[in-house]
Amino acid sequence: MKFYKILVALFALLMLFSISTFAQEEEMTMEQWEQEMAALQTKKAQLTTELNGCNNDVNSLKAQYQGMKTVDEAMDELYALVDSDKNGVDAFRNQVNALESKINRKEAPKADRQAELDALKKDKRSALPEFFDKVHNQLQKKLDAWIEEAPKANTYTVVKGDCLWNIAKKRDIYDNAFAWPVIYKANRDQIKNPDLIYPKQVFKIPELTVDEKAKYEKMRKNYKPAPPPQN
């Protein structure tokens, strides 16, 4: 309303100025004066209509603004659509970033990384705009472009007194006796019983994967030898 009053006051001043100017230039007849007044009244009506329209727009925008949700409220509604909340989405983000790091550094085996990605794809949270393209497109393309090299396989010739435990423990093999099952699995065609191996047998010695190294290293660290027998 304050703006409306200002506009009316300005319009009144404009009318007085226009009439005064016109009167100074030439003496107005009554007919001319009435025509000038009619033109100004028409202009006033147009301006009043425009002002009312502006006020309606302002009121409409105010109503829309008051009805708008905050950013946090909007995000909470979005997360609820995928049965999650902010903490759940943060956790999923960490999983995606961790998998991306593994894929970027080609942390073998590739099949395990594909299994992790497949699990992320099945998660409802992957449908969120933040994750959809990365999980369903970008990471899969990186995996598809990853050509996994076959692990190098060395060989070892069994000598008298050997056992799989001692072979795996050798520094130039695995330096970890707990990794003996890897040798066993790689040579099942020759080893019928892991407790029975024979001199001159030639075993394949596959390289350990990152996961296998971690697994058997953990087993070694957690191993506690049995106490000596009591006499």
Wavefront OBJ file of the C-alpha trace (Angstrom):
o trace
v 0.000 0.000 0.000
v 2.914 2.323 0.700
v 4.131 1.871 -2.855
v 0.608 2.558 -4.154
v 0.385 5.857 -2.233
v 3.738 6.971 -3.616
v 2.641 6.150 -7.150
v -0.626 8.131 -6.723
v 1.294 11.129 -5.356
v 3.713 11.043 -8.265
v 0.827 10.776 -10.693
v -0.855 13.844 -9.117
v 2.356 15.845 -9.418
v 2.674 14.714 -13.023
v -0.855 15.891 -13.740
v -0.237 19.324 -12.166
v 3.083 19.695 -13.965
v 1.586 18.689 -17.317
v -1.380 21.101 -16.953
v 0.877 23.900 -15.793
v 3.294 23.385 -18.675
v 0.532 23.185 -21.230
v -1.144 26.298 -19.815
v 2.109 28.221 -19.993
v 2.647 27.328 -23.642
v -0.826 28.477 -24.688
v -4.077 29.343 -23.048
v -6.323 26.241 -22.841
v -9.915 26.213 -23.832
v -12.385 24.325 -21.639
v -12.647 21.600 -24.276
v -8.862 21.212 -24.417
v -8.658 21.082 -20.640
v -11.345 18.401 -20.447
v -9.547 16.337 -23.138
v -6.239 16.610 -21.255
v -7.913 15.579 -18.026
v -9.583 12.624 -19.723
v -6.231 11.462 -21.159
v -4.596 11.709 -17.749
v -7.449 9.817 -16.090
v -7.058 7.055 -18.681
v -3.338 6.910 -17.968
v -4.046 6.775 -14.250
v -6.424 3.863 -14.756
v -3.790 1.973 -16.778
v -1.136 2.556 -14.115
v -3.528 1.497 -11.357
v -4.289 -1.731 -13.210
v -0.565 -2.439 -13.640
v 0.077 -1.684 -9.972
v -2.692 -4.057 -8.873
v -1.208 -6.735 -11.093
v 2.216 -6.208 -9.511
v 0.722 -6.434 -6.027
v -1.029 -9.673 -6.954
v 2.253 -11.113 -8.269
v 4.078 -10.086 -5.095
v 1.411 -11.681 -2.892
v 1.481 -14.844 -4.989
v 5.281 -15.093 -4.720
v 5.111 -14.533 -0.970
v 2.580 -17.346 -0.632
v 4.763 -19.671 -2.722
v 7.845 -18.795 -0.674
v 6.072 -19.450 2.611
v 4.932 -22.830 1.319
v 8.383 -23.866 0.101
v 10.343 -26.500 2.044
v 13.861 -25.945 3.284
v 16.724 -27.686 1.480
v 17.126 -30.147 4.350
v 13.418 -30.977 4.321
v 13.487 -31.562 0.568
v 16.548 -33.835 0.851
v 14.942 -35.810 3.680
v 11.899 -36.442 1.467
v 14.170 -37.558 -1.384
v 16.099 -39.946 0.879
v 12.850 -41.371 2.219
v 11.921 -42.434 -1.322
v 14.871 -44.862 -1.269
v 14.187 -45.995 2.318
v 17.176 -44.125 3.719
v 18.234 -40.994 5.557
v 21.265 -38.677 5.603
v 23.420 -41.113 7.562
v 22.491 -43.966 5.250
v 23.312 -41.913 2.167
v 26.648 -40.853 3.674
v 27.499 -44.507 4.291
v 26.549 -45.447 0.722
v 28.716 -42.595 -0.601
v 31.680 -44.018 1.308
v 31.055 -47.460 -0.200
v 30.945 -46.037 -3.722
v 34.140 -44.029 -3.196
v 35.940 -47.040 -1.685
v 34.993 -49.256 -4.633
v 36.031 -46.591 -7.120
v 39.463 -46.431 -5.462
v 39.835 -50.224 -5.692
v 38.892 -50.210 -9.376
v 41.197 -47.276 -10.166
v 44.202 -49.058 -8.676
v 43.053 -52.386 -10.184
v 42.913 -54.206 -6.880
v 42.454 -57.807 -7.983
v 40.580 -60.028 -8.300
v 38.405 -58.226 -10.789
v 35.518 -60.630 -10.138
v 35.312 -59.434 -6.532
v 35.116 -55.809 -7.636
v 32.318 -56.733 -10.073
v 30.442 -58.457 -7.263
v 30.768 -55.332 -5.100
v 29.510 -53.139 -7.937
v 26.559 -55.457 -8.597
v 25.599 -55.168 -4.927
v 25.714 -51.370 -5.134
v 23.549 -51.411 -8.256
v 20.860 -53.380 -6.414
v 20.816 -50.876 -3.561
v 17.902 -48.410 -3.804
v 20.227 -45.563 -2.896
v 21.990 -45.963 -6.249
v 18.892 -44.401 -7.853
v 19.669 -41.032 -6.255
v 20.916 -38.462 -8.800
v 24.246 -38.183 -6.970
v 25.054 -41.860 -7.530
v 23.097 -43.154 -10.513
v 25.504 -42.360 -13.350
v 28.629 -43.335 -11.411
v 27.268 -46.634 -10.105
v 25.341 -47.780 -13.171
v 27.572 -46.382 -15.924
v 30.975 -44.951 -15.007
v 32.239 -47.694 -12.703
v 30.971 -50.440 -14.996
v 32.839 -48.884 -17.925
v 36.024 -48.814 -15.862
v 35.573 -52.474 -14.959
v 34.884 -53.428 -18.568
v 38.079 -51.662 -19.652
v 40.129 -53.421 -16.956
v 42.126 -56.212 -18.561
v 43.137 -58.465 -15.715
v 46.516 -60.076 -16.135
v 46.742 -63.736 -15.305
v 48.739 -64.240 -12.119
v 52.274 -65.369 -12.733
v 52.878 -68.942 -11.672
v 56.300 -69.993 -10.513
v 57.241 -73.588 -9.871
v 58.833 -75.491 -7.034
v 60.357 -78.969 -7.080
v 59.677 -80.989 -3.947
v 62.657 -82.365 -2.033
v 62.811 -84.981 0.692
v 61.327 -83.746 3.971
v 59.116 -81.081 2.363
v 55.511 -80.415 3.321
v 53.094 -77.794 1.991
v 53.366 -75.813 5.231
v 57.162 -75.555 4.976
v 57.096 -74.811 1.250
v 54.672 -71.899 1.739
v 56.840 -70.661 4.630
v 59.931 -70.302 2.451
v 60.984 -66.679 1.991
v 61.114 -66.994 -1.809
v 57.648 -68.611 -1.946
v 55.059 -66.886 0.296
v 57.026 -66.299 3.483
v 53.824 -67.359 5.221
v 53.106 -70.973 6.101
v 49.358 -70.294 6.413
v 49.175 -69.779 2.627
v 49.787 -73.468 1.939
v 46.146 -74.066 0.731
v 46.928 -71.920 -2.345
v 49.607 -74.420 -3.414
v 47.283 -77.303 -2.684
v 44.417 -75.906 -4.761
v 46.710 -75.070 -7.684
v 48.081 -78.617 -7.810
v 45.073 -80.827 -7.100
v 45.964 -82.851 -10.167
v 49.082 -84.050 -8.339
v 48.129 -83.780 -4.681
v 45.480 -86.226 -3.553
v 46.187 -85.729 0.137
v 47.744 -82.446 1.323
v 49.690 -84.397 3.953
v 51.323 -86.585 1.294
v 53.688 -85.037 -1.252
v 56.702 -86.658 -2.842
v 60.201 -85.659 -3.939
v 60.614 -84.517 -7.532
v 56.997 -83.421 -7.822
v 56.883 -80.016 -9.545
v 54.240 -77.715 -8.112
v 52.861 -74.520 -9.591
v 53.224 -71.597 -7.158
v 50.604 -68.926 -8.049
v 51.085 -65.352 -6.919
v 48.843 -64.388 -4.031
v 46.108 -61.886 -4.706
v 45.767 -58.804 -2.543
v 42.855 -60.389 -0.695
v 44.739 -63.651 -0.167
v 47.772 -61.822 1.204
v 45.571 -59.950 3.653
v 43.709 -63.117 4.639
v 46.774 -65.246 5.373
v 48.681 -62.400 7.001
v 45.775 -61.941 9.406
v 45.815 -65.667 10.159
v 49.524 -65.534 10.913
v 49.187 -62.542 13.235
v 46.306 -64.143 15.121
v 48.046 -67.504 15.461
v 48.959 -68.530 18.992
v 51.052 -71.703 19.259
v 49.865 -74.332 21.662
v 51.675 -74.313 25.006
v 54.323 -77.017 25.462
v 53.095 -80.189 27.152
v 53.389 -80.274 30.923
v 55.578 -83.010 32.393
l 1 2 3 4 5 6 7 8 9 10 11 12 13 14 15 16 17 18 19 20 21 22 23 24 25 26 27 28 29 30 31 32 33 34 35 36 37 38 39 40 41 42 43 44 45 46 47 48 49 50 51 52 53 54 55 56 57 58 59 60 61 62 63 64 65 66 67 68 69 70 71 72 73 74 75 76 77 78 79 80 81 82 83 84 85 86 87 88 89 90 91 92 93 94 95 96 97 98 99 100 101 102 103 104 105 106 107 108 109 110 111 112 113 114 115 116 117 118 119 120 121 122 123 124 125 126 127 128 129 130 131 132 133 134 135 136 137 138 139 140 141 142 143 144 145 146 147 148 149 150 151 152 153 154 155 156 157 158 159 160 161 162 163 164 165 166 167 168 169 170 171 172 173 174 175 176 177 178 179 180 181 182 183 184 185 186 187 188 189 190 191 192 193 194 195 196 197 198 199 200 201 202 203 204 205 206 207 208 209 210 211 212 213 214 215 216 217 218 219 220 221 222 223 224 225 226 227 228 229 230 231
